[in-house]
Amino acid sequence: MEKEQIKLIIVDDHPVVLQGFEYMLHDAEGIQFVGKFTDATSMLGYLQNNAVDVVLLDINLPDSNGIDACAAIKQLHENTVVIAISNINEWSIIQRMLDVGANGYFLKNAAADELIEGIKNAIAGETVLSQGIEDILKSRDTGDLPVITRREKEVLSLLASGLSSVEIGEKIFISPLTVESHRRNLLQKFKVNNVAALIHRATEMKYI
């Protein structure tokens, strides 16, 4: 009796990436490529009426983030294997994806044979990680994410909106000096050197 094929879809908002993965997997033995999507909404709409074995899921999508999309997939089909594919190698994002049920995490530069083997191992019940991701997780001693106060979260959100310290102070009724103090604390907690990097890091880590 012929072995059943692994039905797989890919979700990524970059057409070149979609084409690359489609080319990589189209003729892979044991894998049946059944669809590609550029956003979470169309992917979830497809999964409402169709079951697949594996979803290769980008972390950054135009209408969602990979963490929420993964959780939504698992709500629809608990046993569907979700493998993140991303250029993001931030420990916190990797860990959050695994926490919401992702079965693996691969960087987009993973070799074809590494990815194909990972897909098959994930179907067999393993948590699969590309070598670079495994190294990041192993080198992390603690699982602590930055802990920020309610006021720091307010300041962070307003900084992301482009407001100055004076404007933020006027909006939440604190002095510009206090805003600057919160800003310095945020830079330290997120281990960055300027506000642009702070907003980028906080966005990646889903604090904004």
N, C-alpha and C positions, 0 to 999 in steps of 0.2 A: 504494500500500500504506500502511495506517495506521501511523503512528509508534508504536513500543512505549512503553507507559506506564512511568514510574519508580515501582517498588513501594517504599513507604516505611512504616516503623513509628516510633512515638514511645515513649520510655521516660522516665517522670517520676513521682515518688511523690505529686505534688499533683494531685488530680482536676481542679481549676479550670484548672491549666496545661495538662493533657492536653486538656480540652475546648476551650480557647482555640486550641491548635495544630491540633487536629482541625478546628475551624471554619475556621481560617485556610487550611488546605491541602486541605480536602475537595473543593473545586471548582476547585482550581488546575489549569490546563491542563497536560497532560502528566504529572501526578502522580497515582498511585493509592494512596490511603491504605488500608493493609491491616491495621493493628492498633495497639493501644496497651497498654502494660504499666507496672505501678507498681513493679517491682523487677527486678534483674538476673537472678535465677534463672528467673523465668517467661519473660523475654525470650530468654535463652540456650536454654531448653528449646524454645521456638518455633523458634529458628534451627537447632536440631539437625535439624529435619525440613523446614524451609522456607527458601528463599533470598529475600532482598530486596535491593534496590539501595541503599537508604539507611536508616540508623538515626540518628534524632535522639535524642541521649543526654544526660540530665541528669548533672551531676557528682556530686551527693550523692543516693545511693539508700539505702534502709534496710538492704540486705544487702551492699552493695559500694560502692566509689568508682568514679568514671567512668574513672579511669586503668586499673584492673584490668579493668573491664567492657569497655573498648575493646580492650585486649589480647586478651581472651577472644573477642570478636567476630572480630577479625582472624585468630585461630587457626582458627576455624570456617570463615570465608569471607574469604579474604585480600583479595578485590576489592570487598567490601561497603564502601560509603562511610559513614564515621562522622563525624557533625557534632555537636560538643558544644553543648549549650544550657544556659546557666547564668547566675546572677547574680554568680558569682565572677569578679572581674577581676584576680586575683593573677597576676603575671607567671609565677611558678614553676609554677602549676597549668596555665596555658595552654601553657607550653613542654613540660611533662611529657605533656600530652595529645597534642601534636603529635609528641613523641618516640616514643610507643607506636603511632603510626600514624593518629591522627585526621586527617581530611581537611579539617576546618574547626572553627571555634569562634565561636559567636554568643551574644551576651547575650540574655536572655529578652525584653528590651524592643525587640528589632530589629523593624523594620517588615515587614509581610507581603511586600511586593514585594522587599525586600532579601533576605529568607530564601529566597523562591522562586527568585530569580535565583542565590543562592548554591548551592542544591541542584543546579540545572541545571549551573552551572559546575563544581561538584565532580564530578559525573558525567562531565564533559568532561575531568577530570584536573587541575583547578586545586585549590590549597589556598585555602579561602575563609574570610574573617574579617569579622565585622561591623566597622564603622568604628571603634568604641570599642576593640575588641581590637587592631586594626591599629595604632592610635595608641600603645597600651601597649607593643606589641612594638617599635615603631620608637624609642620614647623610652628603651628599656632598652639601655644601652651594653654591659653585660657579662651573661653568662649564669650567674653564680655563685650557687649556693644557699648558705644558711648551712652552714658546716662545723662540726660539733660532735663533741666527743670521746666516747668510749665512756662515760666517767663522767658527762658532761653529759647524754647520752641517758638514762642511768639516773635521774638527778635529774629530768629532764623528765618521764619516765614516772611517777615517784612523786609529783611535784607534781600531775600530772593525776589521780592517784588520790586527791588531797585530803589528803596527808600534810603535816605541818608540817616545818620545818627540823630540829627536834629528832628527830622520828620518822624522817625520812629518814636523818639521821646515824646513828641507832641501827641502822637496817635495813642500811646498807651500810658501817658501821664507819668513819665519818669524823666530824669535829666539826661542830656546827651552824654554826660560822663558815665552814668550808670549803663547806658546803652553800650558805650565803648567797653566797659568792664565785662558785660555779657558777651560782646563780640570776641574779646580776647579769650574768654573762657571757652567759647565755642571753637575757636581756632585751635586751642590746646587740646580739647577733647577729641576733635576730629583729626588731629595731627596734620594740620595744613598751615600754610604761611600767609594766605590772603583770602579775601572774601570770595573771589571767583572760584578758587579751589574748594573753599568751604561749601559753597552752594552745589558745586559739581559732586563732591563726595557725599553730601547729605542727600542729594537727589538719588544717587546710585544706591545708597543705603536705605532709601525709602522713608527718610525723616521728613521729606517735603512732598 
